[in-house]
Amino acid sequence: MSYAEKRKFELAPDGINPVKVPFRTTRNGTRIPAIGLGTFGSDRFTADDISAAVIGAAEVGYRHFDCASVYGNEKQIGKSLKVILDGGIPREELHITSKVWNDRHDDVVNSCKQSLIDLGLGYLDLYLVHWPFPNFHAPGCDVDSRSPDAKPYIHENFMKTWTQMEELVNLGLVKEIGTSNVTIPKLKLILRDSRIKPAVSEMEQHPHFQQQELFDFVTSNGIIPIGFAPIGSPTRPDRDKTVLDTVDIEDPAITGPAKRLGVHPAVICVKWGQQRGQIPIPFSVRRNEYLSNLHGVVNDALTDEEMEAISRVDKNSRLIKGQVFLWKEEQTWEDLWDLSGEITAP
């Protein structure tokens, strides 16, 4: 379909009516569909592939799209959103997220305005600080790449960024703001010092990396967890892959329910995340996959026994390690994640 073509946007016969999709409600009353389409295509898919998937996903019932400036495809996604909106889907039915990238921590308002221009929107439903580190790295860089200007997390500097995030709400450019890739020690300080508390916290979450302590901390503070890589991110960048990584969709706790329900194991991962209480944002450009994921959060719930079995297969297998954000020699990726319970020293 041409981006310029206008036609009534109708739900596909095999799609899911969006009103049947579960939702989570923020402390301010914003309803977020409990599944979204991720739009990070790694290094494997083009911007046009992903923008076409946005249209296809909307045709089968998706209304939640997770974007970011650094993904390099917001202009193309903006053309897809125009098709969707021009086709008759009201703006208020969509939930669109974007994120400020690390090199714009001191220029948040203009970064957000550029995303709005690229996406063709008057406001965003949610805007996140993509990473708590202001450390730039080139797209597609090697895992050993390091910025000479890299810095650790410095809370006073982060709060300057967060104050700009709060200003976005004041200006009416975004409805809600949130964090991404932060730890409990960092969140404690952010909650202590912020005027507008994070509405959501986006984090890696899949059966082999459940982050139960962080999940519990977030939910106990009225923050909605959004889980990226909910299937175990098989298409993640090669730089993030190691020989120690495990494969969620091969685990018997996942393949067993998949066989019972006659679905791909990936659907079970998505279903588990939504039933657990997080919002999974699986990425796919293939119609059968994103359609199956959407059906998974609406139909055929996992049993209590299956949910319990999956809770026991956590292997603490972080897949998106973030090595490129390290700020000094002889560090390992663990230094980014405050494993001691304290923020890693500069």
N, C-alpha and C positions, 0 to 999 in steps of 0.2 A: 504494500500500500504506500502510495506517495505521501510524504510528510505534509504536502500541501492539500491533499484530498480531504474533503469534509464529508462525513456521513454520520448517521446515527450510530452511536457506540452501543452495541447490544451484547448481552451476555451470551457466551457460547453455550450450545445445548448441553454439553458435558461439564460446564463450569459450575461454580458454587455461588449461590446468591450471597452477596457480601453481608447481608443482614444476618446470615447464619454463622458467620465467622466469629469466634469468641473475641473478646477484647479485654484489655486492662485499662484501668482508670487511674490517672495521676492524681496527686493530692489536690490539684487545681481543677479536677473534673474533666480533663482531656481524655477522650477515649481513643486508645491505640489498638488497631487490629492486632490480634495475638499471633500473627505471622506476617512477615514482610519479605519482599524480594531484595536480597543483597545485590549490589551492582558493581562490586569489585571483581573485575575479570582477570585478576592476576596479570600474567604476561601472555595469556593463552587465547584471549578473545578480544575482538576489536570493539571500539565504541559503537559501531553500527550493529554488531551482534547483540550487544547489551541493550541498546535502545530499542531494537526490534523485540527483545524479550520483555521489555517493559510494556509495550503495546499488547503482546500476546498474553502476558500475565494479567493485565487489566481485563482483557476479553474473557478470561476464565474466572475472574472474581477477586483478584488482588486489588487492594486499595492502599497498601502500605509499601513504600519504596525507600530503601536506605541508600543514600547517596553520599558523596564526599568530593570536595574539590580536587583532591590529589588523585582520584581515580581517572581523571582526564577525559571524562565522557559526559559531563553535565550539559554541555551544549547540545549534544545529540539526544540525551534524555529529555532535555527541554522541548525538543521538537516532538518527541513522543507524547509528552504531557500535553502539548498543544492539541495533538490529534485526539487525545482522550477527553480533554475539556471541551474542545469544539464539538465532539461527538455527543455531548449532553450529560456527561458525568459531572455533577456539581463539585466545585473545588472543596467544599466542606466535607465531602465523602472521602477525600484523599488524605493520607498522612505521609508527608514528605520530610525526610531528614537530610541534613547535610552537616558538614564538619569543617572546622577551621584547621588548616594544616600547620605543621610545626614551624614553618618559616613566617607565619602571619600572626604569631601570638601577640605581637605588639600592634597589630592592625586588624583587629577582629571585625570591626564594623564594615570596613571596606571589603574584607574577604567575604563576609556574608552578603553584602550588596552585589558582589560579582557573581556569587552562586545564584542569587535571585535573578539576575539578568540572564545568566546562562540557562537556568531552568525555566525561565519565562513566568515567574511567579511573583505575586505581590507580598507574600509572606511564607515563612517556613513553619511547619508544625513543631519541629524539633531541630535544635542546633547543638552540636557537641564539640568539645575540645578533643580532637582526634587522639592525640597522645599527650601525656603530661610533660613531655620533654620538648624543648624548642629546637630540636636537632634535625636539620634538613639532610636528606640523602636523595641522590638522583634516582628517578624511576628505573627499576630493573637492575639496580646495582648489585654487586657481589655481596655475599654475606659478610665478608671481611671489610667492607667499605666503612670508613669512619669520617665524619666531618671534622675538620680541624677546629671548628668553632663549637663543637658539641659541649653541652653543659648538663649537669645532673639536675634532678628536680630541686628547685629552690622555691619554697612555698611562697615567699613574698612576691616573687616574680609571677608565679602561677596565679596568685590572687589579683595581680594587675590585669592579667588576661581574663580572669573570671569577672572582674568588675566591668570589663568591656562586654562580656557575654550578658551580664545583667542589663547593660544599656540597650542591647538589642531588644529585650523585652519591653523596656520603657519606650523605645521608638516604634514598637508595633511591627518590627521586622520578623520576629519569631514569637511563637506562643510559649514554648518551653525550652529550657536549656538543660544540658546534662554533661556527664563525663564519659570517657572511654579509656580503657586500658589503665585504670588506676587501681591501687591497692587499698586495703583497709587503713593502713597508717596515713596514707595521703587523704583518703576520704574523710577520716576523722577531723583532720585539719580544715578541709574544705567545708565540711558541715559546720564546724565551729565558727568560721570566719565569714561565711557567705551571707549576703542579704537575701538572695533568692537561692533556695536549696536546689540541688540537682533533682530533676524530675525522674531521670533514668540514669542508669550506668550500663554502658555497653561493654561486654567482656566475652572472652572466649569461653564457650560452654558446650560440651558434648559429653556423651556417656563416659568416655575415658578421661575426661577432664572436667569434673563437675564443680569444682571450686565451692564446695558446700559452705565453708566458713565465710567467704566473701558473699555468696548468695544470701546467707542468713543475715549478715550484717546489712546488706543493701535493703532487703525486704523489711527488716525490723526498723529501719529508718525511713520507711515510706517511699523508697526509691524502687522503681520498676527495673528489673534486670532484663536487658536485651542481649541475647546470646548469638554471637557470630561464630562461624565455623561449626554449626550445630550437627553436621554430619561427619565431622572430622576433616573437613576441608581437603578433599582429594585433589582439587585443582589449585591448591595454594602454590605460591612461588617456590621454585626449586631451592632457592636460598634458605627457605624455612624448613627443609626436609633433612632429617638425620636418620641414622640407622637405628636409633633407639625409639623412634616414633611407633606408636601402635595404631591399629586400624579398627575403628569402632564397628564398621559394618560387617566385620568378620567375626565379631564376638557372639558366642552362642546365646547370650542374653538378648541380643538384638535379632539374630537370625531365627531364633525360635518363634517369637511373636510374628515376625515377617512371614514365616511359613504358615502360621495359623491364619493370618489375615490375607494371605495371597498378595503381599506387596513387597516392594524392594526394601531391603534393610535400611536404606537411607530414610525411608518414610517413618520407620520406627524411631529413629533418632530424633526426627522433627516432632513426632507425636509425643515422645517422652519429654522433650523440652517444654512444649506447650502445657502438657498436663502437670508438669512439675511447678509451673508458675512463671516461667520466663517467656519472653517473646523471641522465638527463633527467627533468624533472617537468612535462610538458605539461599545460596546463589545457584542459578542455573540459566542457561540460554535455551535449554531443550524443553519443548512444550510438555512432553509426557512427564518430565521430572517435576517442573514447577506446578503442574496440575495435580500430580500425585501428592506432592507435599501439602498443597492446599486441602485436598480431600482428607489427608491424614489428620489435620487438626480439627476437622468437623465430624468425621465418621469413625465408628469402631474404636472406642477407647481401649487403651491397654488396661488389663486387669490389675488389681492391687498387687497380686503376686508377681506379675511381670514388672510393675514399677519397682517393687522391692528388689527383685533380682537385678535390675539395671542399676539400682543405687549401690549395689555391692561390687560393681565391676570398674569403679573409678580407679584408674591407674596413674593419676597425676601426670598425664602425658600432655604437656603444653606443646602445641604445634606452632603457634605464632610467637616466636621467642623474642623478636625485636633486637637482635644483635646489632643492627646498624645504628641503634640509638645510644650505644655505649660511649662514654665520654673520656675514658683514659685507658692506657695500656694495661694489659694483664687482668682485665675484667672478664667475667663470663656473663652470659645472658641472665643468669640468676640474680645478678646485681640490680637488674631493672625492676624486680618484682618484690623486693623487701621481705624476703623469706624469713628473716630473723624476727619480724614483727616491728621493726623500726625502719625508717626511711634510710636507704643506703647512703652513707656519708659521701660528701663530694670528693 
